[in-house]
Amino acid sequence: METITIQTEFIKLDSFLKFCGACGTGGEAKRAIAEGSVQVNGEGCTQRGKKLFPGDTVTLDGRSWRVTAP
């Protein structure tokens, strides 16, 4: 599992997928989320604007990331 440090209180799911490199574009992120391919804390998530906070985990295509604070 990779750790991704954010400098803000939260980050939205679609932005996070771009920020961590899981998706190259916003369109790719939107599609992955809409298809139900993304899990947040072990549960499927189809909300593009879901707020992620430090401690949350995101999984896509067998790769996982943990959101951390500085």
N, CA, C and O of each residue as an XYZ file, in Angstrom:
280
protein
N       0.855     -1.180      0.000
C       0.000      0.000      0.000
C       0.899      1.241      0.000
O       1.833      1.352      0.795
N       0.598      2.150     -0.893
C       1.341      3.406     -0.971
C       0.676      4.446     -0.075
O      -0.535      4.401      0.142
N       1.458      5.367      0.436
C       0.887      6.467      1.213
C       0.980      7.743      0.391
O       2.001      8.024     -0.237
N      -0.097      8.503      0.407
C      -0.171      9.777     -0.306
C      -0.479     10.856      0.719
O      -1.500     10.797      1.404
N       0.396     11.832      0.821
C       0.225     12.908      1.793
C      -0.491     14.083      1.143
O      -0.093     14.564      0.082
N      -1.555     14.536      1.797
C      -2.270     15.715      1.312
C      -1.970     16.880      2.247
O      -1.722     16.689      3.438
N      -1.997     18.082      1.697
C      -1.675     19.284      2.464
C      -2.927     20.010      2.940
O      -2.835     21.035      3.615
N      -4.092     19.483      2.590
C      -5.363     20.107      2.945
C      -6.125     19.195      3.905
O      -5.702     18.070      4.169
N      -7.246     19.686      4.421
C      -8.047     18.899      5.365
C      -8.599     17.632      4.712
O      -8.659     16.577      5.342
N      -9.001     17.746      3.442
C      -9.554     16.607      2.705
C      -9.242     16.780      1.228
O      -8.792     17.841      0.796
N      -9.489     15.715      0.453
C      -9.368     15.768     -0.995
C     -10.528     14.960     -1.561
O     -10.895     13.925     -1.005
N     -11.102     15.423     -2.655
C     -12.213     14.698     -3.270
C     -11.670     13.491     -4.032
O     -10.555     13.510     -4.554
N     -12.485     12.450     -4.081
C     -12.071     11.171     -4.652
C     -11.539     11.309     -6.074
O     -10.478     10.767     -6.381
N     -12.248     12.019     -6.949
C     -11.783     12.129     -8.331
C     -10.435     12.841     -8.406
O      -9.567     12.450     -9.187
N     -10.260     13.874     -7.604
C      -8.977     14.588     -7.568
C      -7.872     13.696     -7.010
O      -6.734     13.744     -7.476
N      -8.208     12.893     -6.022
C      -7.220     11.998     -5.426
C      -6.710     10.988     -6.450
O      -5.510     10.717     -6.507
N      -7.605     10.434     -7.253
C      -7.188      9.439     -8.240
C      -6.209     10.032     -9.247
O      -5.297      9.342     -9.704
N      -6.388     11.291     -9.594
C      -5.430     11.969    -10.473
C      -4.137     12.268     -9.717
O      -3.044     12.045    -10.237
N      -4.261     12.768     -8.501
C      -3.110     13.179     -7.691
C      -2.151     12.021     -7.412
O      -0.934     12.201     -7.444
N      -2.697     10.837     -7.139
C      -1.844      9.691     -6.808
C      -1.351      8.960     -8.055
O      -0.530      8.049     -7.953
N      -1.847      9.352     -9.230
C      -1.398      8.745    -10.473
C      -2.184      7.525    -10.901
O      -1.820      6.869    -11.876
N      -3.257      7.206    -10.191
C      -4.071      6.044    -10.554
C      -4.791      6.269    -11.880
O      -5.006      5.327    -12.643
N      -5.163      7.522    -12.153
C      -5.836      7.892    -13.393
C      -5.105      9.088    -13.995
O      -4.703     10.009    -13.284
N      -4.940      9.059    -15.300
C      -4.212     10.131    -15.967
C      -5.011     11.397    -16.160
O      -4.449     12.491    -16.208
N      -6.335     11.255    -16.271
C      -7.185     12.419    -16.516
C      -8.419     12.363    -15.626
O      -8.736     11.336    -15.026
N      -9.098     13.491    -15.560
C     -10.347     13.542    -14.813
C     -11.396     12.631    -15.426
O     -12.210     12.045    -14.713
N     -11.377     12.513    -16.747
C     -12.320     11.635    -17.432
C     -12.119     10.177    -17.050
O     -13.083      9.439    -16.846
N     -10.853      9.767    -16.956
C     -10.558      8.394    -16.538
C     -11.037      8.155    -15.111
O     -11.606      7.108    -14.804
N     -10.801      9.131    -14.247
C     -11.229      9.009    -12.847
C     -12.747      8.913    -12.768
O     -13.287      8.072    -12.049
N     -13.424      9.770    -13.504
C     -14.892      9.780    -13.511
C     -15.435      8.424    -13.963
O     -16.374      7.892    -13.371
N     -14.838      7.879    -15.011
C     -15.281      6.594    -15.551
C     -15.047      5.463    -14.541
O     -15.934      4.638    -14.321
N     -13.868      5.423    -13.935
C     -13.562      4.365    -12.960
C     -14.527      4.412    -11.783
O     -14.981      3.375    -11.299
N     -14.836      5.625    -11.325
C     -15.760      5.779    -10.198
C     -17.167      5.357    -10.609
O     -17.833      4.623     -9.878
N     -17.623      5.817    -11.774
C     -18.977      5.500    -12.246
C     -19.164      4.000    -12.460
O     -20.253      3.471    -12.235
N     -18.106      3.314    -12.892
C     -18.182      1.871    -13.134
C     -18.153      1.060    -11.842
O     -18.350     -0.154    -11.870
N     -17.910      1.718    -10.717
C     -17.856      1.014     -9.443
C     -16.547      0.286     -9.203
O     -16.483     -0.634     -8.388
N     -15.501      0.697     -9.911
C     -14.197      0.042     -9.787
C     -13.391      0.505     -8.588
O     -12.369     -0.094     -8.254
N     -13.846      1.572     -7.935
C     -13.085      2.173     -6.839
C     -13.696      1.789     -5.495
O     -14.915      1.810     -5.323
N     -12.840      1.441     -4.559
C     -13.282      1.165     -3.189
C     -12.649      2.184     -2.250
O     -11.475      2.530     -2.380
N     -13.447      2.652     -1.310
C     -12.957      3.544     -0.258
C     -13.194      2.832      1.069
O     -14.327      2.490      1.408
N     -12.138      2.617      1.796
C     -12.206      1.902      3.081
C     -12.898      0.545      2.944
O     -13.657      0.127      3.819
N     -12.618     -0.137      1.820
C     -13.128     -1.484      1.617
C     -14.528     -1.589      1.043
O     -15.029     -2.696      0.846
N     -15.174     -0.456      0.767
C     -16.531     -0.471      0.214
C     -16.554      0.251     -1.127
O     -15.880      1.264     -1.308
N     -17.340     -0.282     -2.071
C     -17.478      0.356     -3.366
C     -17.994      1.777     -3.228
O     -18.836      2.060     -2.376
N     -17.487      2.671     -4.069
C     -17.896      4.072     -3.992
C     -18.113      4.614     -5.397
O     -17.239      4.497     -6.255
N     -19.278      5.207     -5.630
C     -19.586      5.804     -6.929
C     -19.805      7.313     -6.818
O     -20.391      7.922     -7.713
N     -19.344      7.909     -5.736
C     -19.484      9.355     -5.523
C     -18.181     10.052     -5.901
O     -17.187      9.937     -5.185
N     -18.180     10.771     -7.018
C     -16.970     11.474     -7.460
C     -16.482     12.477     -6.434
O     -15.277     12.639     -6.244
N     -17.410     13.151     -5.772
C     -17.051     14.205     -4.836
C     -16.855     13.738     -3.408
O     -16.768     14.563     -2.498
N     -16.784     12.428     -3.190
C     -16.598     11.920     -1.823
C     -15.331     12.512     -1.231
O     -14.272     12.507     -1.858
N     -15.456     13.019     -0.018
C     -14.310     13.627      0.653
C     -13.479     12.544      1.334
O     -13.994     11.727      2.098
N     -12.193     12.561      1.040
C     -11.255     11.637      1.666
C     -10.447     12.399      2.708
O      -9.986     13.514      2.463
N     -10.283     11.786      3.862
C      -9.549     12.392      4.968
C      -8.360     11.504      5.325
O      -8.354     10.323      4.980
N      -7.352     12.049      6.011
C      -6.237     11.208      6.441
C      -6.740      9.969      7.185
O      -7.617     10.049      8.045
N      -6.159      8.827      6.827
C      -6.577      7.550      7.400
C      -7.430      6.733      6.450
O      -7.527      5.515      6.605
N      -8.056      7.381      5.462
C      -8.864      6.659      4.480
C      -7.959      5.877      3.532
O      -6.820      6.268      3.277
N      -8.485      4.765      3.014
C      -7.766      3.988      2.009
C      -8.599      3.920      0.740
O      -9.828      3.865      0.790
N      -7.915      3.926     -0.398
C      -8.559      3.865     -1.706
C      -7.928      2.712     -2.473
O      -6.708      2.549     -2.475
N      -8.772      1.909     -3.128
C      -8.287      0.779     -3.912
C      -8.866      0.851     -5.317
O     -10.055      1.108     -5.504
N      -7.998      0.618     -6.308
C      -8.408      0.586     -7.713
C      -7.494     -0.391     -8.442
O      -6.271     -0.286     -8.351
N      -8.076     -1.328     -9.155
C      -7.315     -2.290     -9.960
C      -6.211     -2.995     -9.173
O      -5.101     -3.172     -9.674
N      -6.518     -3.394     -7.948
C      -5.558     -4.135     -7.152
C      -4.483     -3.301     -6.471
O      -3.654     -3.839     -5.738
N      -4.488     -2.000     -6.703
C      -3.529     -1.101     -6.047
C      -4.251     -0.340     -4.945
O      -5.426      0.001     -5.078
N      -3.534     -0.077     -3.856
C      -4.139      0.630     -2.724
C      -3.273      1.802     -2.289
O      -2.046      1.769     -2.381
N      -3.951      2.836     -1.813
C      -3.298      4.042     -1.315
C      -3.942      4.434      0.006
O      -5.152      4.289      0.183
N      -3.129      4.930      0.931
C      -3.633      5.458      2.203
C      -3.393      6.958      2.197
O      -2.296      7.426      1.894
N      -4.441      7.705      2.540
C      -4.340      9.159      2.637
C      -3.707      9.498      3.984
O      -4.146      9.010      5.025
N      -2.666     10.339      3.955
C      -2.015     10.758      5.195
C      -1.888     12.275      5.238
O      -1.963     12.952      4.213
N      -1.697     12.787      6.438
C      -1.466     14.219      6.649
C       0.033     14.427      6.854
O       0.742     13.490      7.222
N       0.520     15.645      6.619
C       1.960     15.912      6.821
C       2.374     15.761      8.275
O       3.544     15.951      8.607
